[in-house]
Amino acid sequence: MPRLDLYRDQELFITVKVQDAELLIGRSEDCTIQLPDERVSRIHAAIRFDGGRHVLEDRSRNGTRVNHELVKERKTLDGGDRIYISKYVAIYQPDGAPATNLAREQTRSV
């Protein structure tokens, strides 16, 4: 079963299994993953199972990025995809994949 590894300040702080039920990300208490940050919408994004794949839907005003590309409506997730919401990074990982050490990665200039 795939999972989301969530990072804040390059440190892994939570791992959540992604099941077939809708997973909500935001600052609301109703969200599966709560991110306490004013720049995060109450319901910022949703991940749901559709057509045999997990799909991310942006539901925010500030936008959600997957691999640095702004999600317009929905984006099918692949293993290793990075979801950027405010200062948080969530990595969609296939089952059994090791967690990424973001602190060891070098920042690249664009």
C-alpha positions as CSV (number, residue, x, y, z in Angstrom):
1,M,0.0,0.0,0.0
2,P,1.5,3.4,-1.0
3,R,2.2,6.0,1.6
4,L,2.9,9.7,2.0
5,D,6.1,10.7,3.9
6,L,5.6,14.3,5.2
7,Y,8.5,16.6,5.8
8,R,8.8,19.9,7.6
9,D,12.1,21.8,7.5
10,Q,13.6,18.7,5.7
11,E,12.8,16.4,8.6
12,L,10.4,13.5,8.3
13,F,7.6,14.0,10.8
14,I,4.8,11.7,9.8
15,T,4.1,8.8,7.5
16,V,0.5,8.0,6.4
17,K,-0.7,5.0,4.4
18,V,-2.7,6.1,1.3
19,Q,-5.7,3.8,1.0
20,D,-8.6,3.8,-1.4
21,A,-10.7,6.2,0.7
22,E,-10.3,9.9,0.1
23,L,-7.4,11.5,2.1
24,L,-7.7,15.2,2.9
25,I,-4.8,17.5,3.5
26,G,-5.2,20.9,5.1
27,R,-5.5,22.8,8.4
28,S,-9.0,21.8,9.2
29,E,-9.7,19.2,12.0
30,D,-11.7,17.3,9.4
31,C,-8.5,16.6,7.4
32,T,-6.7,13.2,7.5
33,I,-3.4,15.2,7.5
34,Q,-3.5,18.5,9.4
35,L,-0.9,21.1,8.6
36,P,-1.0,24.0,11.1
37,D,0.0,26.9,8.9
38,E,-2.1,29.9,7.9
39,R,-0.9,29.6,4.3
40,V,-2.5,26.2,4.1
41,S,-6.2,26.2,3.2
42,R,-8.7,24.5,5.4
43,I,-9.0,21.7,2.8
44,H,-5.9,22.3,0.7
45,A,-5.8,19.1,-1.4
46,A,-7.3,15.6,-1.6
47,I,-5.9,12.3,-2.7
48,R,-8.3,9.7,-4.0
49,F,-8.3,6.4,-5.8
50,D,-9.6,6.8,-9.4
51,G,-9.2,4.4,-12.3
52,G,-6.7,2.2,-10.4
53,R,-4.4,5.1,-9.5
54,H,-4.1,7.7,-6.8
55,V,-4.9,11.2,-8.0
56,L,-4.2,14.5,-6.2
57,E,-6.8,17.3,-6.5
58,D,-5.9,20.9,-5.6
59,R,-8.7,22.5,-3.5
60,S,-6.8,25.6,-2.4
61,R,-6.4,29.3,-3.2
62,N,-2.7,29.3,-2.9
63,G,-2.0,26.3,-5.1
64,T,-0.4,22.9,-4.7
65,R,2.7,21.8,-6.7
66,V,3.7,18.3,-7.7
67,N,7.3,18.1,-8.7
68,H,7.4,21.9,-8.9
69,E,4.5,22.1,-11.4
70,L,1.4,23.8,-10.3
71,V,-1.6,21.4,-10.3
72,K,-4.4,22.9,-12.3
73,E,-7.2,20.5,-11.3
74,R,-5.9,17.0,-10.8
75,K,-2.6,15.0,-11.1
76,T,-2.1,11.3,-11.2
77,L,0.6,10.4,-8.7
78,D,3.7,8.2,-9.4
79,G,6.1,6.8,-7.0
80,G,8.6,9.4,-5.8
81,D,6.4,12.4,-6.7
82,R,6.8,15.4,-4.4
83,I,3.8,17.4,-3.3
84,Y,4.6,20.9,-2.1
85,I,2.1,22.7,0.2
86,S,3.5,25.9,1.9
87,K,6.6,24.8,3.8
88,Y,5.7,21.1,3.7
89,V,6.8,18.4,1.3
90,A,5.0,15.1,1.0
91,I,6.6,12.3,-1.0
92,Y,4.3,9.7,-2.5
93,Q,6.1,6.4,-2.0
94,P,5.3,2.9,-3.2
95,D,5.0,0.3,-0.4
96,G,8.4,-0.7,1.0
97,A,10.4,2.2,-0.5
98,P,12.8,3.7,2.0
99,A,12.2,7.3,3.3
100,T,14.2,10.0,1.6
101,N,16.7,12.0,3.6
102,L,15.9,15.6,2.4
103,A,18.7,17.1,4.5
104,R,21.3,15.3,2.4
105,E,20.0,16.6,-0.9
106,Q,21.7,19.6,-2.4
107,T,19.7,22.6,-3.4
108,R,20.0,23.4,-7.1
109,S,19.7,26.8,-8.6
110,V,17.1,27.2,-11.4
